[in-house]
Amino acid sequence: MAEREGATAAPRPELDPDDVTFVEPPSCRLCGAVVRIYPTGYDRWVHLAMTELPAKHVPRPFRWRLVEIKPPHSPVVVDVVAVRVRGIDPTPGELVTPAHQFLCATKQAERSDVKRSLDH
């Protein structure tokens, strides 16, 4: 399931809270773009795009939502989990967070190459 949904990213690195040195934001090893890494609800991690897009521009397999985790009766967010959008489709204008896999320039080039080879 994780592979089919693109949730194959390595977990976020554990940072020492006392270390004040600058940490580079995570980036895609294929295209070099900055990504956000979030845990899923099933002990896997996913690379997500940095911006949200309307659902009509993101194919169904690549739509994710970020869900805040809060303790009962507390306004404090303790974590954020990525959840695949399924079941009830969002409205076309509703914002979703695309998997980076959808926007990755390298993946886009591979899809174009495959499409061109199928056309010939």
C-alpha positions in Angstrom: 0.0 0.0 0.0 2.8 2.5 0.9 4.6 2.0 -2.4 1.4 2.4 -4.4 0.6 5.6 -2.6 4.2 7.0 -2.9 4.8 6.8 0.9 8.4 5.6 0.5 10.4 8.5 1.9 12.9 8.1 4.7 11.8 9.5 8.1 12.8 13.0 9.1 16.2 13.1 10.8 16.1 13.3 14.6 17.6 16.7 15.6 19.3 17.5 18.8 17.2 20.2 20.5 20.4 21.8 21.9 22.2 22.0 18.6 21.7 25.4 17.0 23.5 24.9 13.7 21.6 25.5 10.5 20.0 22.4 9.0 19.3 22.3 5.3 15.7 21.7 4.4 15.1 18.2 2.9 15.3 18.0 -0.9 14.3 15.4 -3.5 17.3 13.2 -4.5 16.1 13.1 -8.1 15.3 16.7 -9.0 16.8 18.6 -6.0 13.5 20.5 -5.2 12.8 21.3 -1.5 10.2 18.9 -0.1 8.2 18.4 3.1 8.5 15.1 4.8 5.5 13.9 6.9 4.6 10.6 8.6 1.5 8.8 7.3 -1.0 6.9 9.5 0.6 3.6 8.8 4.3 4.1 9.9 5.6 5.3 6.5 6.8 8.7 5.4 5.9 10.7 2.3 7.5 13.6 0.4 4.9 16.3 -0.2 5.1 19.4 -2.3 5.7 22.8 -0.6 2.4 24.3 -1.8 -1.2 23.2 -2.0 -3.0 23.0 -5.4 -6.7 22.8 -6.3 -7.8 19.2 -6.5 -8.8 19.5 -10.2 -5.0 19.9 -11.0 -3.9 16.9 -9.0 -4.6 13.3 -10.1 -6.4 11.2 -7.4 -3.4 9.0 -6.5 -1.3 12.1 -5.5 -3.8 13.9 -3.3 -2.9 14.3 0.4 -4.2 16.3 3.4 -2.3 17.3 6.5 -4.1 16.5 9.7 -3.0 18.1 13.0 -2.8 15.8 16.0 -3.8 17.4 19.3 -4.2 15.8 22.7 -7.8 15.8 24.0 -9.0 19.1 25.3 -5.8 20.9 24.2 -5.2 23.6 21.5 -1.6 22.6 21.2 -0.6 20.7 18.0 1.8 17.9 18.8 2.3 16.5 15.3 1.1 16.6 11.8 0.2 13.5 9.8 -0.3 13.1 6.0 -3.5 11.3 5.0 -4.4 10.3 1.5 -7.5 11.8 0.1 -10.0 9.1 -0.8 -13.6 8.1 -0.3 -15.3 11.4 -0.9 -13.6 13.4 -3.6 -12.8 17.0 -2.8 -14.5 19.7 -4.8 -12.5 20.8 -7.9 -11.4 24.0 -6.2 -10.6 22.5 -2.8 -6.9 22.7 -1.9 -5.0 19.4 -1.5 -1.3 18.8 -0.9 0.2 16.9 -3.8 2.8 14.2 -3.4 6.1 15.5 -4.6 6.2 12.5 -6.8 3.5 14.2 -9.0 5.5 17.4 -9.4 9.0 15.9 -9.6 10.7 17.2 -12.7 12.6 13.9 -13.2 9.4 11.9 -12.9 7.7 14.2 -15.3 10.4 13.7 -17.9 10.2 9.9 -17.5 6.4 10.1 -18.1 6.9 12.2 -21.2 9.5 9.8 -22.5 7.2 6.8 -22.0 4.3 8.7 -23.6 6.5 9.6 -26.6 7.7 6.0 -27.0 4.1 4.8 -26.9 3.0 7.3 -29.5 5.6 6.1 -32.0 
